[in-house]
Amino acid sequence: MTTDPFEIEISRHIWNAKYRFRDADAVHDARIEDTWRRIARALASVEPTDKERWEQRFYEALEGFRFLPGGRIQAGAGTGRRVTLFNCFVMGTVEDSMDGIFDALKEGALTMQQGGGVGYDFSTLRPQGASARSVGAVASGPVSFMQIWDSMCATLLSTGARRGAMMATLRCDHPDIEDFIEAKRDPHRLRHFNVSVLVSDAFMEAVRRDVDWELVFPTDGAAPDGEVVSRRWSGTSGPVPCRVHRRVRARALWEQLMRATYDCAEPGVLFIDRINAANNLHYREHISATNPCGELPLPPYGACDLGSINLTAFVREPFTPAARLDLEAIAATAATATRMMDNVIDLSQFPLAAQAEQAHGTRRIGLGFTGLADTLIMLALHYGEPPARDLAATAMRTICESAYRTSIALAREKEPFPFLERAAHLEGAFVRTLPAEIRDAIRVHGIRNSHLTAIAPTGTISLLANNISSGLEPVYAFRHTRKVLELDGTYSEHELADLAWRRWRARHGDAPLPRTFVSAADLAPGAHLAMQAALQPYVDSSISKTINVPANFPFASFKDIYQQAYDLGLKGCTTFRPNPVTGAILTSSEEAAVLAPHCCNVEREAD
């Protein structure tokens, strides 16, 4: 007698609605096992030899939700459909011309139509009121053009396409930065975008010193009026002359950004200089945008496929004094998952030729984990305390080092990624932190993938895996009602109970919950930051993390969260404070309402 992999009905519902392969009334995946087999066979099909052996290895990794590939892989692999298996894209540089803007719009539409989320840096568009000399017109500014993208995304959704997800970024020294910061205060404006400000080290230093900050934009070749400074601008290969449009007080601009984020949960903050300094491809890329949830900083036309190790599947003897995490099994699964995700690159279609070129040139993948909070609870560890951070860091280090070793072995077996420059790669800030034996092996054999690790939000695939906690996030609520977006655009509501909570109750009935059952609302912001900081050393891309703060959290303390994030060396920071703009996705059935983070809710997750 076989055991049903689905412990709760919503998991079966998610599989049926999002990942089960069917053509109209013809159902190809009778059971979840058929889905796993379909994915395993498809990913093994690109192996040059031993296809059957690799298919079985891949199936065993998928079985029991041990490894959760990104949603596009689960929905598309082996279906023969004209879809991408990549969740995440950053689009090309938006040229500051009407032709360039609408070419970029078209590319975004084609990418989203095939299931990819997109990120754009709009810093290349001239500010509102600037003259466009070639046509004798006045520019309307980047935020006005973002509304065209927003309408395009809404139109695609109305055709029944997969939900759209977009990220917009703007430099902190762009003359329209204040308009960008305030754009999402209107609850009807830019609802299909996440927005983040590209914050430079120079700006943070200006905030610290409380000095003036120049808002600038590149000159258009004509002799500019007024003061000119040199900047490395978005879309340029080096410093270019920029006209100073005006100056603002740096601390006042930071205050405005913090106030907008406090009031309506956006914009997020990306510490862009840190992102570029830590980029494994620092020698050939300049990054100014991320995927919609922020865990993949990518160059123009960059793409990345995602996957997550389900840590809860590797907890042995949970809720007992002998409870432990099987790190050896995690390492073995991470090795198989790395090979699977590398094969995704060769199996996937791409909406644009430029995306295919980037993906095949870098072979970026983003392997991380999910279910951390439930794992900690089953191991009797409190999310906000040092032993929990130590365990989480050990798990992520295990995944990271296994992935790097596997990628080196793949380079020996197949070939290194084409864009690799070994000497420069070994000088990368992240690569220099790897164990000496891994660095030595890269020097001798190269490496198959430019990047290997990322921690994504994983909201839907965590529901699929019997409602485990998502990514590295704390449990939002142990019991709650969740709205789930259906294929027809409507919402259905489901009563959910967290996996760790269910398993504790199955063992102990109505006995009081141990103190380790902490939800997001129980944790101080510092605990969230500390967990993110503990994991960042083992993540070569970035981490999607939302810091939950209560509605009555003091603004002065809220601002300090972002300063702490910068001081801790993080690549970005996103917070969520309950507010009337973003609305509720989760409703607790125990105490008060729990609002989902704006970048991780049902409509904005990476999977």
C-alpha positions as CSV (number, residue, x, y, z in Angstrom):
1,M,0.0,0.0,0.0
2,T,1.5,3.3,-1.1
3,T,1.3,6.5,1.1
4,D,-0.4,9.5,-0.3
5,P,2.3,12.2,-0.6
6,F,-0.3,14.9,0.0
7,E,-1.1,15.4,3.7
8,I,-3.5,18.3,3.3
9,E,-6.0,19.1,0.6
10,I,-4.5,22.5,-0.5
11,S,-1.3,20.8,-1.5
12,R,-3.3,18.5,-3.9
13,H,-5.2,21.6,-5.1
14,I,-1.9,23.5,-5.8
15,W,-0.6,20.6,-7.8
16,N,-3.8,20.2,-9.7
17,A,-4.2,23.9,-10.5
18,K,-0.6,24.8,-11.2
19,Y,1.7,21.9,-11.9
20,R,-0.4,19.0,-13.2
21,F,0.1,18.4,-16.9
22,R,-3.1,18.4,-18.9
23,D,-4.2,19.4,-22.4
24,A,-7.8,20.6,-22.1
25,D,-9.6,17.6,-20.8
26,A,-6.7,15.2,-21.4
27,V,-4.9,14.6,-18.1
28,H,-1.4,13.3,-18.5
29,D,-0.3,13.4,-14.8
30,A,-2.7,11.1,-13.0
31,R,-0.8,11.4,-9.7
32,I,2.0,13.6,-8.3
33,E,4.4,10.7,-9.0
34,D,3.6,11.1,-12.7
35,T,4.6,14.8,-12.4
36,W,7.9,13.8,-10.7
37,R,8.5,11.2,-13.4
38,R,7.8,13.7,-16.2
39,I,10.2,16.3,-14.8
40,A,12.9,13.7,-14.1
41,R,12.7,12.2,-17.6
42,A,12.7,15.6,-19.3
43,L,15.8,16.8,-17.4
44,A,17.6,13.5,-18.0
45,S,16.9,13.7,-21.7
46,V,19.7,16.2,-22.2
47,E,22.3,13.9,-20.6
48,P,24.7,12.6,-23.2
49,T,24.8,9.1,-21.7
50,D,23.1,7.1,-18.9
51,K,19.7,8.8,-19.4
52,E,17.8,6.1,-17.5
53,R,20.2,6.2,-14.6
54,W,20.0,9.9,-14.3
55,E,16.2,9.9,-14.7
56,Q,16.0,7.6,-11.6
57,R,18.4,9.7,-9.6
58,F,16.4,12.8,-10.5
59,Y,13.1,11.1,-9.6
60,E,14.5,10.1,-6.2
61,A,15.5,13.7,-5.5
62,L,11.9,14.9,-6.3
63,E,10.2,12.1,-4.5
64,G,8.6,13.1,-1.2
65,F,9.2,16.8,-2.0
66,R,12.9,16.5,-1.0
67,F,13.9,18.8,-3.9
68,L,11.5,21.4,-5.2
69,P,12.4,22.9,-8.6
70,G,11.0,26.3,-9.4
71,G,7.4,26.4,-10.5
72,R,8.2,27.0,-14.1
73,I,10.2,23.8,-14.2
74,Q,7.5,21.8,-12.5
75,A,4.8,23.1,-14.8
76,G,6.7,23.1,-18.1
77,A,9.4,20.4,-18.1
78,G,8.4,17.5,-20.4
79,T,5.1,19.0,-21.6
80,G,6.4,20.0,-25.1
81,R,4.8,23.4,-24.6
82,R,6.5,26.6,-25.9
83,V,7.3,27.9,-22.4
84,T,10.4,28.9,-20.5
85,L,11.5,26.9,-17.5
86,F,13.1,30.0,-16.0
87,N,11.3,31.9,-13.3
88,C,13.5,35.0,-13.4
89,F,14.7,37.5,-16.0
90,V,16.2,40.9,-16.0
91,M,15.4,42.6,-19.3
92,G,17.8,44.6,-21.6
93,T,18.8,48.2,-21.1
94,V,15.8,50.4,-21.9
95,E,17.0,52.8,-24.6
96,D,16.0,56.4,-24.0
97,S,13.9,56.8,-27.1
98,M,10.4,56.0,-28.1
99,D,11.6,53.1,-30.3
100,G,13.7,51.8,-27.5
101,I,11.0,52.1,-24.9
102,F,8.4,50.2,-26.9
103,D,11.0,47.5,-28.1
104,A,11.7,46.9,-24.4
105,L,7.9,46.8,-23.7
106,K,7.5,44.1,-26.4
107,E,10.3,42.0,-25.0
108,G,8.8,42.1,-21.6
109,A,5.4,41.1,-22.9
110,L,6.9,38.1,-24.8
111,T,8.8,37.0,-21.7
112,M,5.8,37.3,-19.3
113,Q,3.6,35.5,-21.9
114,Q,5.9,32.5,-21.6
115,G,5.8,32.5,-17.8
116,G,8.9,34.6,-16.8
117,G,8.9,37.4,-14.3
118,V,10.9,40.4,-15.4
119,G,13.0,43.1,-13.8
120,Y,13.9,46.5,-15.4
121,D,16.1,49.4,-14.5
122,F,14.4,52.6,-15.6
123,S,17.3,54.8,-14.7
124,T,18.2,55.1,-18.4
125,L,15.1,57.2,-19.1
126,R,15.5,61.0,-18.9
127,P,13.7,62.8,-16.1
128,Q,10.4,64.5,-16.3
129,G,10.6,67.9,-17.9
130,A,13.9,67.3,-19.7
131,S,14.0,68.2,-23.3
132,A,14.2,65.5,-26.1
133,R,16.1,67.6,-28.6
134,S,15.7,65.2,-31.5
135,V,11.9,65.6,-31.6
136,G,11.5,68.9,-29.9
137,A,9.5,67.4,-27.1
138,V,9.6,67.2,-23.3
139,A,10.2,63.9,-21.5
140,S,7.5,62.6,-19.1
141,G,9.9,60.7,-17.0
142,P,10.4,57.0,-16.1
143,V,7.5,56.6,-13.7
144,S,5.0,57.6,-16.5
145,F,6.4,55.0,-18.8
146,M,6.2,52.4,-16.0
147,Q,2.5,52.8,-16.2
148,I,2.5,51.4,-19.8
149,W,4.3,48.3,-18.5
150,D,1.8,48.0,-15.7
151,S,-1.1,48.2,-18.2
152,M,0.6,45.6,-20.4
153,C,0.9,43.2,-17.5
154,A,-2.7,43.7,-16.5
155,T,-3.7,43.0,-20.1
156,L,-1.7,39.8,-20.2
157,L,-3.4,38.6,-17.0
158,S,-6.8,39.3,-18.5
159,T,-6.0,36.8,-21.4
160,G,-5.5,34.0,-18.9
161,A,-1.7,34.1,-18.9
162,R,0.2,33.2,-15.8
163,R,0.2,36.0,-13.2
164,G,2.6,38.8,-14.1
165,A,5.5,39.8,-11.8
166,M,7.8,42.8,-12.5
167,M,10.5,44.6,-10.6
168,A,11.4,48.3,-11.3
169,T,14.5,49.9,-10.0
170,L,15.7,53.5,-10.1
171,R,19.1,55.0,-9.1
172,C,19.1,57.0,-5.9
173,D,20.8,59.9,-7.9
174,H,18.2,60.0,-10.7
175,P,16.4,63.4,-10.8
176,D,13.0,61.6,-10.6
177,I,13.8,59.5,-7.6
178,E,11.3,61.3,-5.4
179,D,8.5,60.6,-7.8
180,F,9.6,57.0,-7.9
181,I,9.6,56.8,-4.1
182,E,6.1,58.1,-3.8
183,A,4.6,56.2,-6.8
184,K,3.0,53.4,-4.9
185,R,1.3,55.5,-2.3
186,D,-1.7,55.5,-4.7
187,P,-3.3,52.0,-4.3
188,H,-4.3,52.0,-7.9
189,R,-0.9,52.8,-9.4
190,L,1.7,50.4,-10.6
191,R,0.1,47.4,-8.9
192,H,1.9,44.9,-11.0
193,F,5.3,46.2,-10.0
194,N,7.6,45.7,-7.1
195,V,9.8,48.7,-6.8
196,S,13.3,49.1,-5.3
197,V,15.8,52.0,-5.1
198,L,19.4,51.4,-6.1
199,V,21.2,52.8,-3.1
200,S,25.0,53.4,-3.5
201,D,27.7,53.4,-0.9
202,A,28.3,57.1,-1.7
203,F,24.6,57.9,-0.9
204,M,24.8,56.0,2.4
205,E,27.9,58.0,3.3
206,A,26.2,61.2,2.3
207,V,23.3,60.3,4.6
208,R,25.7,59.5,7.4
209,R,27.4,62.9,7.0
210,D,24.1,64.8,6.4
211,V,25.4,66.6,3.3
212,D,23.9,67.5,-0.1
213,W,23.2,64.9,-2.7
214,E,23.4,65.5,-6.5
215,L,20.6,64.3,-8.7
216,V,22.1,63.9,-12.2
217,F,21.5,62.4,-15.6
218,P,23.8,61.7,-18.5
219,T,24.2,64.5,-21.1
220,D,22.9,63.7,-24.6
221,G,26.0,64.7,-26.4
222,A,25.3,68.4,-26.7
223,A,27.1,70.9,-24.6
224,P,25.2,70.8,-21.3
225,D,24.1,73.8,-19.4
226,G,25.3,74.0,-15.8
227,E,27.5,71.7,-13.7
228,V,28.7,68.3,-15.0
229,V,30.0,65.4,-13.0
230,S,31.2,61.9,-14.0
231,R,29.2,58.8,-13.1
232,R,29.1,55.1,-14.1
233,W,25.5,55.2,-15.3
234,S,23.1,52.3,-15.9
235,G,23.7,50.8,-19.4
236,T,27.1,52.3,-19.8
237,S,30.5,50.5,-19.8
238,G,32.2,53.2,-17.8
239,P,31.9,56.7,-16.4
240,V,30.0,59.3,-18.5
241,P,29.4,63.0,-18.1
242,C,26.2,63.8,-16.3
243,R,24.5,67.1,-15.8
244,V,23.6,68.0,-12.2
245,H,19.8,68.8,-12.3
246,R,19.6,69.8,-8.6
247,R,20.7,69.0,-5.1
248,V,18.8,67.6,-2.2
249,R,19.7,66.9,1.4
250,A,20.8,63.2,1.4
251,R,19.3,62.6,4.9
252,A,16.0,64.2,3.8
253,L,15.8,61.9,0.7
254,W,16.6,58.9,2.9
255,E,13.9,60.0,5.3
256,Q,11.4,60.2,2.4
257,L,12.3,56.7,1.2
258,M,12.0,55.3,4.7
259,R,8.6,57.0,5.2
260,A,7.2,55.7,2.0
261,T,8.4,52.2,2.9
262,Y,7.0,52.5,6.4
263,D,3.6,53.7,5.0
264,C,3.1,51.3,2.1
265,A,5.8,48.6,2.2
266,E,7.7,49.9,-0.9
267,P,10.1,50.8,-2.3
268,G,12.6,48.2,-1.2
269,V,16.3,49.0,-1.0
270,L,19.1,47.3,-3.0
271,F,22.6,48.1,-1.9
272,I,23.8,48.1,-5.5
273,D,27.5,48.7,-5.0
274,R,27.7,45.7,-2.7
275,I,25.8,43.6,-5.2
276,N,28.3,44.5,-7.9
277,A,31.4,44.1,-5.7
278,A,30.3,40.6,-4.7
279,N,29.2,39.4,-8.1
280,N,31.1,36.3,-9.3
281,L,31.1,37.8,-12.8
282,H,32.4,41.2,-11.6
283,Y,34.9,41.1,-14.5
284,R,32.2,41.2,-17.2
285,E,28.9,42.4,-15.7
286,H,27.4,45.6,-14.3
287,I,24.2,44.9,-12.5
288,S,21.4,47.4,-11.9
289,A,18.3,45.3,-11.6
290,T,16.9,42.1,-10.0
291,N,14.2,39.6,-10.7
292,P,10.8,40.4,-9.2
293,C,11.5,39.1,-5.7
294,G,15.0,40.4,-5.4
295,E,17.0,37.2,-4.8
296,L,18.6,37.3,-8.3
297,P,20.6,40.4,-9.2
298,L,21.1,39.9,-13.0
299,P,22.7,41.7,-15.9
300,P,20.8,42.8,-19.0
301,Y,19.0,39.8,-20.4
302,G,20.2,37.7,-17.5
303,A,18.1,34.7,-16.4
304,C,18.2,32.1,-13.7
305,D,16.5,28.9,-12.9
306,L,15.6,28.3,-9.2
307,G,15.2,25.3,-6.9
308,S,15.0,24.7,-3.2
309,I,16.0,21.8,-0.9
310,N,13.1,21.1,1.5
311,L,14.9,21.0,4.8
312,T,11.9,19.5,6.6
313,A,12.4,16.3,4.6
314,F,15.9,15.8,6.2
315,V,14.9,16.1,9.9
316,R,15.4,12.9,11.7
317,E,13.5,12.0,14.9
318,P,11.7,15.4,15.1
319,F,10.4,16.6,18.5
320,T,12.7,14.2,20.4
321,P,16.0,14.7,22.3
322,A,17.6,12.9,19.3
323,A,16.3,15.2,16.7
324,R,18.9,16.1,14.1
325,L,19.3,17.4,10.5
326,D,20.8,14.9,8.1
327,L,23.5,17.1,6.5
328,E,25.0,14.2,4.5
329,A,21.7,13.5,2.8
330,I,21.2,17.3,2.2
331,A,24.6,17.4,0.5
332,A,23.8,14.4,-1.7
333,T,20.5,15.9,-2.7
334,A,22.1,19.3,-3.4
335,A,24.6,17.5,-5.8
336,T,21.7,15.9,-7.7
337,A,19.7,19.1,-7.7
338,T,22.7,21.1,-9.1
339,R,22.9,18.7,-12.1
340,M,19.2,18.9,-12.6
341,M,19.2,22.7,-12.6
342,D,22.2,22.8,-15.0
343,N,20.2,20.5,-17.4
344,V,17.3,23.0,-17.2
345,I,19.4,25.5,-19.1
346,D,19.8,23.1,-22.0
347,L,16.2,21.9,-22.0
348,S,14.5,25.3,-21.6
349,Q,13.2,27.5,-24.4
350,F,13.7,31.2,-24.1
351,P,11.4,34.1,-25.2
352,L,14.4,36.0,-26.6
353,A,17.6,35.0,-28.3
354,A,19.6,37.4,-26.0
355,Q,18.2,35.6,-22.9
356,A,19.3,32.3,-24.3
357,E,22.8,33.7,-25.0
358,Q,23.2,35.0,-21.5
359,A,21.8,31.8,-19.9
360,H,24.1,29.5,-21.9
361,G,27.0,31.8,-21.5
362,T,26.9,32.0,-17.7
363,R,24.8,28.9,-16.8
364,R,23.6,30.7,-13.7
365,I,21.5,28.6,-11.3
366,G,20.0,29.5,-7.9
367,L,19.8,26.6,-5.4
368,G,18.6,27.3,-1.9
369,F,16.4,25.9,0.7
370,T,12.9,26.2,2.1
371,G,11.1,25.0,5.2
372,L,13.8,26.5,7.5
373,A,11.4,27.7,10.2
374,D,9.6,24.4,10.5
375,T,12.9,22.6,10.6
376,L,14.1,24.7,13.5
377,I,10.9,24.0,15.4
378,M,11.2,20.3,14.9
379,L,14.8,20.5,16.1
380,A,13.7,22.5,19.2
381,L,15.5,25.6,18.1
382,H,14.1,29.2,18.5
383,Y,14.3,31.1,15.2
384,G,15.5,34.3,17.0
385,E,18.4,32.7,18.9
386,P,22.1,32.0,17.9
387,P,21.8,28.2,17.8
388,A,19.1,28.4,15.2
389,R,21.3,30.8,13.1
390,D,24.2,28.4,13.4
391,L,22.1,25.5,12.2
392,A,20.7,27.5,9.3
393,A,24.2,28.6,8.3
394,T,25.5,25.1,8.5
395,A,22.7,23.8,6.2
396,M,23.3,26.6,3.7
397,R,27.1,26.1,3.8
398,T,26.4,22.4,3.1
399,I,24.3,23.2,0.1
400,C,26.7,25.8,-1.2
401,E,29.8,23.6,-1.0
402,S,28.1,20.6,-2.4
403,A,26.8,22.7,-5.3
404,Y,30.2,24.2,-6.0
405,R,31.9,20.7,-5.9
406,T,29.3,19.3,-8.3
407,S,29.6,22.2,-10.7
408,I,33.4,21.7,-10.8
409,A,32.8,18.0,-11.5
410,L,30.3,19.0,-14.3
411,A,32.9,21.2,-15.8
412,R,35.3,18.3,-16.0
413,E,32.6,16.0,-17.4
414,K,31.0,18.5,-19.8
415,E,32.8,21.9,-20.0
416,P,33.0,25.1,-18.0
417,F,30.6,27.9,-18.6
418,P,31.7,29.8,-21.8
419,F,32.0,33.2,-20.2
420,L,34.5,32.0,-17.5
421,E,37.8,33.8,-17.1
422,R,39.4,31.6,-14.4
423,A,42.0,34.1,-13.0
424,A,39.4,36.9,-12.7
425,H,36.8,34.5,-11.3
426,L,39.1,33.3,-8.6
427,E,39.6,36.9,-7.5
428,G,35.8,37.4,-6.9
429,A,34.9,38.4,-3.4
430,F,32.6,35.4,-2.9
431,V,34.8,32.9,-4.5
432,R,37.7,34.0,-2.3
433,T,35.7,32.8,0.8
434,L,35.3,29.3,-0.5
435,P,37.4,26.5,0.9
436,A,40.9,26.3,-0.6
437,E,40.3,22.9,-2.1
438,I,37.3,24.2,-4.1
439,R,39.2,27.3,-5.3
440,D,42.1,25.0,-6.3
441,A,39.7,22.8,-8.3
442,I,38.2,25.8,-10.1
443,R,41.8,26.9,-11.0
444,V,42.5,23.5,-12.5
445,H,39.2,22.4,-14.0
446,G,37.0,25.5,-14.2
447,I,33.4,25.5,-13.1
448,R,30.2,24.7,-14.9
449,N,28.0,27.5,-13.5
450,S,28.9,31.2,-12.8
451,H,26.5,31.3,-9.8
452,L,25.0,28.5,-7.8
453,T,23.0,29.6,-4.8
454,A,20.0,31.9,-4.0
455,I,17.2,31.8,-1.5
456,A,13.8,32.5,-3.1
457,P,10.4,33.1,-1.5
458,T,9.0,29.7,-2.5
459,G,5.5,30.5,-1.5
460,T,3.6,28.2,-3.8
461,I,6.0,25.3,-3.9
462,S,6.1,25.3,-0.1
463,L,2.3,25.0,-0.1
464,L,2.7,22.1,-2.6
465,A,5.1,20.4,-0.2
466,N,2.3,20.1,2.5
467,N,2.4,23.7,3.7
468,I,6.0,24.0,5.0
469,S,7.3,27.3,6.0
470,S,8.5,29.4,3.1
471,G,12.2,29.9,2.3
472,L,14.1,31.2,5.2
473,E,11.1,33.1,6.6
474,P,9.6,32.5,10.0
475,V,6.1,30.9,10.0
476,Y,3.6,33.7,9.3
477,A,0.9,32.0,11.3
478,F,0.5,28.4,12.5
479,R,-3.2,28.4,11.4
480,H,-4.7,30.9,9.0
481,T,-6.9,31.4,6.0
482,R,-5.1,31.9,2.8
483,K,-6.5,33.3,-0.5
484,V,-5.2,31.4,-3.5
485,L,-5.4,32.8,-7.0
486,E,-7.2,30.5,-9.4
487,L,-6.7,30.0,-13.1
488,D,-9.8,32.1,-13.8
489,G,-8.5,35.1,-11.9
490,T,-10.7,34.6,-8.9
491,Y,-9.6,33.8,-5.3
492,S,-10.5,30.7,-3.3
493,E,-10.0,30.6,0.5
494,H,-8.3,27.7,2.3
495,E,-8.0,27.0,6.0
496,L,-4.3,26.1,6.6
497,A,-2.2,24.6,9.4
498,D,1.5,24.7,9.4
499,L,3.4,21.4,8.9
500,A,5.4,21.6,12.2
501,W,2.2,22.6,14.1
502,R,0.3,19.6,12.6
503,R,3.1,17.2,13.5
504,W,3.3,18.5,17.0
505,R,-0.4,18.2,17.5
506,A,-0.4,14.6,16.1
507,R,2.1,13.6,18.8
508,H,1.0,15.7,21.7
509,G,-2.6,16.6,21.2
510,D,-3.7,19.8,23.0
511,A,-0.5,20.1,25.1
512,P,0.9,23.6,25.2
513,L,3.2,24.5,22.3
514,P,6.9,24.8,23.2
515,R,8.5,28.3,23.1
516,T,10.1,27.4,19.8
517,F,6.8,27.8,18.0
518,V,7.4,31.5,17.2
519,S,5.7,33.3,14.3
520,A,6.9,36.3,12.3
521,A,5.0,38.6,14.6
522,D,6.8,37.3,17.6
523,L,10.2,38.2,16.4
524,A,12.0,41.5,16.6
525,P,13.4,42.9,13.3
526,G,16.9,42.3,14.5
527,A,16.2,38.5,14.5
528,H,15.2,38.6,10.9
529,L,18.3,40.6,10.0
530,A,20.5,38.3,11.9
531,M,19.2,35.2,10.1
532,Q,19.7,36.9,6.7
533,A,23.2,37.9,7.7
534,A,24.0,34.4,8.9
535,L,23.1,32.9,5.5
536,Q,24.5,35.6,3.1
537,P,28.1,34.3,3.3
538,Y,26.9,31.1,1.6
539,V,24.7,32.7,-1.1
540,D,26.5,33.9,-4.2
541,S,23.4,35.6,-5.6
542,S,21.0,37.1,-3.0
543,I,18.2,36.3,-0.5
544,S,14.6,37.1,-0.7
545,K,13.7,38.1,2.9
546,T,10.9,40.2,4.2
547,I,11.2,41.7,7.7
548,N,7.8,41.9,9.4
549,V,7.1,44.8,11.7
550,P,3.9,45.5,13.6
551,A,1.7,48.5,12.6
552,N,2.6,50.4,15.8
553,F,6.4,50.0,15.3
554,P,8.1,53.4,15.9
555,F,9.3,55.1,12.8
556,A,12.7,55.9,14.3
557,S,13.3,52.2,15.0
558,F,12.0,51.3,11.6
559,K,14.6,53.4,9.9
560,D,17.3,51.8,11.9
561,I,16.4,48.4,10.4
562,Y,17.8,49.6,7.0
563,Q,20.9,51.1,8.6
564,Q,21.5,47.8,10.4
565,A,21.0,45.9,7.1
566,Y,23.7,48.0,5.5
567,D,26.1,47.7,8.4
568,L,25.6,43.9,8.4
569,G,26.8,43.7,4.8
570,L,23.5,42.6,3.3
571,K,22.7,43.2,-0.4
572,G,19.2,44.6,0.2
573,C,16.4,45.0,2.6
574,T,12.6,44.6,2.4
575,T,10.2,45.2,5.2
576,F,6.4,44.8,5.6
577,R,4.3,46.8,8.0
578,P,0.5,46.3,7.9
579,N,-1.0,49.1,5.9
580,P,-4.1,49.9,3.9
581,V,-2.4,50.0,0.6
582,T,-1.2,46.4,0.1
583,G,-4.2,44.5,1.6
584,A,-4.3,41.1,3.3
585,I,-3.5,37.7,1.8
586,L,-3.3,35.7,5.0
587,T,-5.9,35.9,7.8
588,S,-5.1,34.2,11.1
589,S,-7.7,32.1,12.6
590,E,-6.1,32.3,16.0
591,E,-5.6,35.9,16.8
592,A,-5.2,38.9,14.6
593,A,-4.9,39.4,10.9
594,V,-1.6,38.5,9.3
595,L,-0.7,40.4,6.1
596,A,1.5,38.8,3.6
597,P,4.7,40.6,2.5
598,H,4.1,42.4,-0.7
599,C,6.9,40.7,-2.6
600,C,6.1,37.2,-1.4
601,N,2.3,37.1,-1.6
602,V,0.4,34.8,-3.9
603,E,0.7,37.1,-6.9
604,R,4.3,38.1,-6.4
605,E,6.3,35.0,-5.6
606,A,9.1,33.6,-7.8
607,D,7.4,30.3,-8.4
